Each structure stands twice: as C-alpha cells, then as structure tokens.
Amino acid sequence: MKEIQRQEDTVVIDVREGWEFEEFNEGGINIPLAEIREKRSLAADFNTIVVICTNGVRSKVAAMDYCRIPEWNDKKILHVKGGIIESE
C-alpha cells in the first residue's frame, strides 16, 4: 500500500467509517462510503484513485460510483480486492 501512495498523482481513499479509520488505517483520505458523492472534490485532482476498506465490499461500491462520473473517464480508478485484511 505504501508503494501505491508514493506514486505521483495518486490518492488512496479509505471509505470506512471515521472510527474504523482512527482505530487502524493505511493512510490516505478518510471519506466514509455514505459521503463519497458529496466529498468527490477531494479526489478530483488526482489521476489515479485507489479505494480501500476492510474487506473490499465498500471500496468496490465506491470505485464503481467513481467510474460512473463522465468527467473521470480518463482516471485510473481501482479498489483493493479483499480489502485491508487481505492486503497485509
């Protein structure tokens, strides 16, 4: 995960709830899944967006939502399959 975060023009979005992020996080920006649409501007300036969560379910939903933004068609939008649990 740290290698991904060091890549230029890349942001990691953690879509878990705030308390989950505070308890343990991999860095990046915490935007709970319920807030991804209203806080979309926090990711808008990056060309690569990596979405993470605990087990990959919420991050997949968020990544799919980001992929539906016509203006973001040229962005690379990824999610971590299996989430933080399987990435370690």
C-alpha positions as CSV (number, residue, x, y, z in Angstrom):
1,M,0.0,0.0,0.0
2,K,2.8,2.4,0.9
3,E,4.3,1.9,-2.6
4,I,1.0,2.9,-4.2
5,Q,0.7,6.0,-2.1
6,R,4.1,7.2,-3.2
7,Q,3.2,7.2,-6.8
8,E,2.8,10.6,-8.4
9,D,-0.8,11.9,-8.9
10,T,-2.3,9.0,-6.8
11,V,-4.6,9.2,-3.8
12,V,-5.9,6.5,-1.5
13,I,-9.5,6.9,-0.4
14,D,-10.4,4.9,2.7
15,V,-14.2,4.5,2.7
16,R,-14.6,3.0,6.1
17,E,-16.3,4.9,8.9
18,G,-14.3,7.5,10.8
19,W,-14.0,5.4,14.0
20,E,-12.6,2.5,11.9
21,F,-10.1,4.8,10.2
22,E,-9.0,6.1,13.6
23,E,-8.6,2.6,15.0
24,F,-6.4,1.4,12.2
25,N,-5.5,3.0,8.8
26,E,-3.2,2.7,5.9
27,G,-3.1,6.4,5.4
28,G,-4.8,8.3,2.6
29,I,-8.0,10.3,2.9
30,N,-10.9,9.0,5.0
31,I,-14.2,9.5,3.2
32,P,-16.9,7.2,4.6
33,L,-18.9,5.5,1.8
34,A,-22.1,7.4,2.6
35,E,-20.2,10.7,1.9
36,I,-18.3,9.8,-1.3
37,R,-20.6,11.8,-3.6
38,E,-20.6,15.0,-1.5
39,K,-16.8,14.9,-1.0
40,R,-15.9,13.9,-4.5
41,S,-13.9,17.0,-5.0
42,L,-11.2,15.7,-2.6
43,A,-10.2,13.1,-5.2
44,A,-10.9,15.2,-8.3
45,D,-7.4,16.5,-8.8
46,F,-5.7,13.0,-8.9
47,N,-5.4,10.8,-12.0
48,T,-5.2,7.5,-10.0
49,I,-7.7,6.8,-7.2
50,V,-7.3,3.7,-5.1
51,V,-10.3,3.0,-2.9
52,I,-9.9,0.8,0.2
53,C,-12.0,-0.6,3.1
54,T,-11.8,-3.5,5.5
55,N,-12.8,-6.4,3.2
56,G,-13.2,-4.9,-0.3
57,V,-17.0,-4.6,-0.4
58,R,-17.5,-0.9,0.3
59,S,-14.4,0.0,-1.7
60,K,-15.9,-1.8,-4.8
61,V,-19.1,0.1,-4.4
62,A,-17.2,3.4,-4.1
63,A,-15.0,2.6,-7.1
64,M,-18.0,1.7,-9.2
65,D,-19.6,5.0,-8.3
66,Y,-16.5,7.0,-9.2
67,C,-16.3,5.1,-12.6
68,R,-19.8,6.5,-13.4
69,I,-18.5,10.1,-13.4
70,P,-18.2,11.0,-17.1
71,E,-15.5,13.7,-16.4
72,W,-13.4,11.0,-14.8
73,N,-13.3,8.6,-17.7
74,D,-9.6,9.3,-18.1
75,K,-8.8,8.5,-14.5
76,K,-7.5,5.1,-13.3
77,I,-9.9,4.0,-10.5
78,L,-9.0,0.9,-8.5
79,H,-10.2,-0.8,-5.4
80,V,-8.2,-3.3,-3.2
81,K,-9.9,-6.6,-3.7
82,G,-10.2,-8.3,-0.3
83,G,-9.6,-5.0,1.4
84,I,-7.1,-4.2,4.1
85,I,-7.5,-7.6,5.6
86,E,-6.1,-9.5,2.6
87,S,-3.6,-6.8,1.5
88,E,-1.4,-7.4,4.6
